[in-house]
Amino acid sequence: MERYEQLVPCRASRGGGRSFLDCLAVRASNVGPLLAASKEGKVDCAIVRVPAVPSVQVLQFAAARTLHNLTCGAMKARTVNAELVYSLCPVRSIGEAFRRFGVPADSDEAHSVVVARLAREDGSGPDALSCSSLLEWEAAVMAAGEGIDVLPAGDIADFLSESCAAEPGRAAVVGAFGLLEEDLLHSTLEDACILVIGSRE
């Protein structure tokens, strides 16, 4: 389990406060129950398909954008978790964002995913953000899933980079972000992804 301090201050909170991106790298023999629990609000999380995202830094960028939209009242999606997935997408379509980065709602197959949420410190930050502890949140994810294997803390960055190191994974990232070969001539895959979603109007 990893906690990444947010890149954007939580300006909407009283007296400031910090917001965090919490991530779990998960292998699930059947991701369906976790998807259902997330959709029903039983587990506060966004579920991002691997290897569609090449690094934690790309997730951090999307999280910072989500927090900015939340505090400015500019969210396009109905929930913070859906906005996080939408903020990854290089095109302005929530449905397309879930097609590219999510897992099909009726999936009952094994998947490697990143389970993420935007959380806040107790007593600060926007009310829309989760305030349950890291351990409580991880326990809820584990209880909701079926055949869930959570990678040790600290392994998420390697998990994501290794997933897109081979050609099938790299091709999945290039396709999800709509990258062209010229986009990668003078930048890393991670930087190209951030540039694409950062330039979305």
C-alpha positions in Angstrom: 0.0 0.0 0.0 1.4 3.4 -1.0 0.4 6.9 -0.1 1.4 9.7 -2.4 1.0 13.3 -1.2 -1.0 15.3 -3.6 0.6 17.7 -6.1 -2.3 20.2 -5.7 -3.1 21.8 -2.4 -6.7 21.3 -1.1 -7.7 24.9 -1.4 -11.4 24.2 -0.7 -10.7 22.8 2.8 -11.0 24.9 6.0 -7.5 25.8 7.2 -5.8 24.0 4.3 -5.3 20.3 4.9 -3.6 17.6 2.8 -5.0 15.2 0.3 -3.5 11.9 -0.7 -3.6 9.4 -3.6 -3.7 5.9 -2.0 -2.9 3.0 -4.3 -3.0 -0.8 -4.1 -1.6 -3.0 -6.8 -3.9 -5.9 -7.0 -4.1 -9.2 -8.9 -7.7 -10.6 -8.7 -8.8 -14.1 -9.9 -12.3 -12.5 -10.4 -12.5 -8.8 -10.4 -16.2 -8.7 -10.8 -17.1 -8.6 -7.1 -14.7 -5.7 -6.5 -16.2 -3.8 -9.5 -19.7 -4.3 -8.1 -18.7 -3.2 -4.6 -17.1 0.0 -6.1 -20.2 0.7 -8.2 -22.5 0.2 -5.2 -20.4 2.5 -3.0 -19.4 -0.3 -0.6 -15.7 0.3 -1.3 -14.5 3.8 -2.1 -12.1 3.2 -5.0 -11.4 3.7 -8.7 -10.2 0.6 -10.5 -7.7 1.2 -13.3 -6.7 -1.6 -15.7 -3.0 -2.6 -15.9 -1.0 -2.1 -18.2 -3.0 0.9 -19.5 -1.1 3.2 -17.1 2.7 3.2 -17.2 3.6 4.8 -13.8 2.5 6.1 -10.5 3.4 9.6 -11.7 0.7 9.4 -14.4 -1.8 8.5 -11.7 -0.6 11.3 -9.6 -1.1 13.8 -12.4 -4.6 12.5 -13.0 -5.3 12.7 -9.2 -4.0 16.3 -9.1 -6.3 17.2 -11.9 -9.2 15.5 -10.2 -8.6 17.4 -7.0 -8.4 20.6 -8.9 -11.7 19.9 -10.7 -13.3 19.0 -7.4 -12.3 22.1 -5.5 -13.2 24.3 -8.4 -16.6 22.7 -8.9 -15.6 21.6 -12.4 -16.0 17.8 -12.2 -17.5 16.1 -15.3 -18.2 12.8 -13.6 -20.7 12.1 -10.8 -18.1 10.8 -8.3 -14.5 11.5 -7.4 -13.5 8.0 -8.4 -15.1 8.2 -11.8 -13.4 11.6 -12.2 -10.1 10.1 -11.5 -10.5 7.6 -14.3 -11.8 10.4 -16.6 -8.8 12.5 -15.8 -6.5 9.9 -17.3 -8.3 10.0 -20.6 -6.9 12.1 -23.5 -10.4 12.7 -24.9 -13.4 14.4 -23.3 -15.6 11.3 -22.9 -16.3 9.6 -19.6 -17.5 6.4 -21.5 -14.3 6.4 -23.5 -12.3 6.8 -20.4 -13.7 3.7 -18.8 -13.4 1.8 -22.1 -9.7 2.6 -22.2 -8.7 2.5 -18.6 -11.4 0.7 -16.7 -12.4 -3.0 -16.5 -15.7 -4.1 -18.2 -18.5 -4.0 -15.6 -19.6 -7.6 -16.3 -16.1 -9.0 -16.2 -15.6 -12.2 -14.2 -12.0 -12.8 -15.4 -8.6 -12.5 -13.7 -7.2 -9.0 -13.9 -4.2 -7.0 -12.7 -5.5 -3.6 -11.6 -4.5 -0.6 -9.6 -7.1 0.2 -6.9 -6.9 3.9 -6.0 -8.7 6.6 -4.1 -8.3 10.2 -3.2 -8.2 10.5 0.6 -7.9 13.4 3.1 -6.5 13.8 6.6 -9.1 13.5 9.3 -10.9 16.8 9.8 -9.6 18.5 6.6 -10.1 18.4 2.9 -13.3 18.3 0.8 -16.1 16.2 2.3 -16.2 14.2 -1.0 -12.9 12.6 -0.3 -12.5 9.5 1.8 -11.2 9.8 5.4 -11.0 6.2 6.4 -7.6 5.0 7.4 -5.3 3.2 5.0 -5.7 -0.1 6.9 -9.5 0.2 7.0 -9.5 0.9 3.3 -7.2 -2.0 2.4 -9.3 -4.3 4.5 -12.5 -3.2 2.7 -10.8 -3.8 -0.7 -9.7 -7.3 0.4 -13.1 -8.2 1.8 -14.9 -7.1 -1.4 -12.8 -9.0 -3.9 -12.5 -12.6 -4.9 -9.1 -14.2 -5.0 -7.3 -10.9 -4.3 -3.6 -10.7 -4.1 -2.2 -7.3 -3.0 1.4 -6.6 -3.8 3.7 -5.5 -1.0 4.0 -1.7 -0.3 6.7 -0.2 -2.5 6.2 -2.6 -5.4 3.6 -0.5 -7.2 6.0 1.5 -9.3 7.9 -1.6 -10.4 4.6 -3.4 -11.0 3.5 -0.7 -13.4 6.8 -0.1 -15.2 7.3 -3.9 -15.7 3.8 -4.3 -17.0 4.5 -1.9 -20.0 8.2 -2.9 -20.5 7.3 -5.7 -22.9 5.7 -4.9 -26.3 2.1 -6.0 -25.5 2.0 -3.8 -22.4 3.7 -0.9 -24.2 1.2 -1.2 -27.0 -1.7 -1.1 -24.5 -0.4 2.2 -23.0 0.2 3.7 -26.5 -3.3 2.7 -27.5 -5.0 3.9 -24.3 -3.4 7.4 -24.5 -3.7 7.7 -28.3 0.1 8.2 -28.7 1.9 8.4 -32.0 5.4 7.2 -32.6 6.6 10.7 -33.0 5.3 11.5 -29.5 7.9 9.1 -28.2 10.9 10.3 -30.2 12.0 12.9 -27.7 10.3 11.9 -24.5 9.7 8.9 -22.2 6.4 6.9 -22.4 5.5 8.4 -19.0 6.2 12.0 -20.0 4.2 11.5 -23.3 1.2 10.3 -21.4 1.3 13.2 -19.0 1.7 15.7 -21.8 -1.3 14.2 -23.7 -3.7 14.3 -20.8 -2.3 17.7 -19.6 -3.1 19.2 -23.0 -6.7 18.0 -23.1 -9.0 21.0 -23.2 
